[in-house]
């Protein structure tokens, strides 16, 4: 779940709010100094989620905003979706979909049941939200999911600040693809830094499994200048590349979208990741969360 938020808006964190020992470490909610009912969820000091109870459609982390664009474009506005979230944290994206697409059916794989209980107690879900959280590992969850169930699968799987190896392989992607309805979308948040071997491998793996793939990331990350987040989207059907690129370019921290030949060139011949070759995503460099 953990990842580096790409923007702090120049503000210092406020005094810490509620804390609780959970399976993954020490969970802490930090009030947003600029919002009376907004909080950042930390796990052992690493940012996990940002939740705005007063405005659930406000996505403060840049990578979450990009995932929000995908949720917006996956179907006509307000049309309910069936969404599988791999990784729960503060349930930020599930809250977003519940508000923007009422009557959506959402399931969340979050193995840390104590974290889920803490989040649901301190950060109540929007009224009427149809969100079911299951205390399962993401891969186990996908293996149990009915074939062709989901319109959208969102993978945001982190243990501490790294994606576990077993959630980075082609075999993992195959399970996600099996859970998608025909034409459904798979999206993944990938954290990496120079020389971007992990991100290139994840892009190559999706290109080997889907007919259409796109990658959105901040230009400095794509150039290998900094550690950051890349959001991958894949489908067997065409993706709205032009509209997605336009939305990402208009974000407060603009992202660049790679697709087609540009994305193939970006992979630079990276091999497809398989279970025998899979490795966890690289750890963030020291000071990332300072």
N, C-alpha and C positions, 0 to 999 in steps of 0.2 A: 504493500500500500504506500509506503513512504516514498516521497520524491521531493525534489527541491522546488519550492514555489518560485516562479520566475519574476515576481515583482513584489516589492514591499511598500511601494508608494512613499519611500523615504521616511516612514514612521517607525518609531520604536514600539516594541510590544508593551502592552499594558501589564499590570500585575496579574499573576496567574490566578485562574479560577479553580473550579473543582478538579481534583486529581483522584486517580484510583489505580490500584495494581490490577493489571489484566494479564492474560496469558502471554502477550507479546512484550510486556514490560510495564512501564509507568505511563499511564495515559493522563494527559493534562489538557484542560480547556483554557485557552488564553483569550480574554475579551478583546475584540477589535476596538481600538481607541476611537475610531471614527464612526462606529455603529453601535447603537445601544443594545441590540440583540443579535450580534454577530460574534462568532468565536472561531478560533483556529484550534484544531485538534492536533496535539503533539503526542508522539509515542517515543519515549526515551529521548526527548528533545528533537526528534525529526518530524517535520511537518507532514501530516497525513491528509488533512482536509480543512476546508474553510466552509462554514455553514452560517448563513444569514437567515435567522428565523423569521424576521420581518419581511424579507424579500428573497424567497428561495430561488428565484430565477437569476439572482446576482451570483455570478461565478467569478470569484476573486483570483483564483490561480489561472495562469494563462493556459496551461494544458487542459484544465477543466473547461475553459471557454471553448477550446477547439473541439473537445468531445461534445459540448453542448451544440455546436454548429452541426455536428453529424446527427445528433438526435433531432434537431430541427429539420434537417433535409432528408431524413430517412423515409418520410411520408408527408402527405399534405398536412398543413397546419391543423392542429387540434385533433387529428385522427389518432385514436388510441393505438399503442404499440405493445407488443409482447417483448420485454427486454430482460436479458440475463446479464447481471453485473457480476464480474469475477473480481472480488475484492470489495469490501464494504466501507471501512473507515467511518466517516461521518455521514455516509449515505447521501452525499451532496448531489450526485448525478441522478440518483433515484428520486430525490426530492424535486429536482428540476423537471424531470419527465412527468412526475405526478401532477405538477402544477400546469405545465405547458400542454400536456396531453392527458386530460382527465379520463378516467376509466381505463388507463393503461394497466396491464398486468405485469408486475415486475418481481423477479426473484433475484436474491443476492446471495452469493457464496462468500461467507466470512467465517473462517474457522475459529476465530477468537470470540467465543460466546460472551465472555465477560466484557470485552470491549463493546460488543453490540448492546448489551444490557446497560452499560454506562451511557452510551450515546443516546439510546432511546429514552432513558430517564432524564438526562440533562438537556437533550435537544429533541423535543417531541416532533414526530412526523406531522406533515400537513394533514388536516382533516380530510377524510375520504381517500387517502392514499392507499393503493392496493400494492403494498410492498411486503414481501415475505423474505425474511432472512433465514438462511439455513447454515448451520454450523458445520460446514464441510470445506475441505480443501477444494480449490478451483478445479483441479483436474478430476477429482472424484465426483464433484458436482456435474461436470460436463458428461462424464461417463454414464451418469444416471439420467441425464436430461432426455426427454423424448425426441426422436428424430423430427426435424422440420418444425420445431416449436416456435422459434424466436424470429422476430423481425430484425433484432439488433442484439449483438453480443458485445459487451464492453469489458475488455481485460485491463484491469488496473491492479495487478497482483504484485504485492511487495511484502517481504518478510524483513522487518527493519527497514533498511533503505535499499534493498536489492530484490529484484525479481528472482524467485527460485528457479533453478535450472530446469526442473521438470515442467515448468510453465513457459518455456521458451522454444520448444522443439516443434518440428513439423507434425509429430504425433499429437501434440497438444492442439495445434491448429486444426488438425483433422477432426478432433472431437468437437471443437467449436463450430467448424463448418457443417458437421453432421447435425448439430442442434439448430442450424439456421433453416428457415423456409427458403424455397427457391427465390433467388434475388435478394435475400437478406444481407445485412452488412455486419462485418466483424471489425471492431475498432480496438486498438491497443495503445496504451501509454507506455513508452519505452524511455528509460533514463540512461544516458550515456555521455561520455566525454571523449576527448582526443585519445586515440585516432578513430573513434567511432566504429570499431570493429563489431561491437554488439549490435548497434543500430543497423549497420549494413547487413549483418547476418539475418536480423529479423525481417528486414525488407525483402531480402532474397528468398527467405522462407515463405513469406506470403505470396510473392510473385510465382513461386512454384506450385501454389495451391489454388490461387484465385485468378480469374481472367482480368480483373481490374484492381489496381492498388494505387494509393496515393499516400504521401507523407507530408505532414505539416510540422514545421519547426522554425524557430527563430534563426535568422541568417547566421548569427555568430556561432550557434550550435552546429549548423550544417557545415560551416567552414572549419570546424574542429578547433575553435578558439575558446570554448567554454563547455563545462558540463551543463546539460540541460535536458529537456524533454522533447521527444518526437512523438507525434500522434500518427499512427498508421491506420488506414481504413482500407478494407478489401471487400470485394463482392464479385460474384460471377456475372452480374449485370453492370452496365455502365454507371459510373459515379458522376455526380454533378460537379465536375472539376472546376469549371469556370466560376460557379457561384460559391463553392467552398473557398477557392483561392481569393475571391473578392472579400468574403467575410473575414478570413484570416488576415488579409492585408489591412483591414480597417480596425483591427483590435488595438487596444492601448499599447501593447507590445506586439507589433506586427510580425506575422509568421509568413514564411515562403512555402508554397505548395509545389511538391515534385510529383510528377506522374509521367506515364509513358516512357519515352526514351530518356528523359532527364532522370527519372528514378532508376532505370536500369543502369545508367552511367554512374549514378551515385553508389550503387551496390559494389561497383568496382570488382566484379567477379567473386564476391563473397560466396562461400559455400552454403548450401541449405543446412540448417541446424537440425540434427536428429537427436533422439534420446541418447545414443552413445557419445555424441560430441557436444551435447548441451552443457552450458555453464551458466551460473548465475550472472545477472547483470553486474557491471563493475561498481564498486563502492564509490559514493561521492567523495571528492577530495576533502582533506581537512579544512575546516572553516566554512563548509558549504552552508550549514545551518546557523552560523553565528549571527 
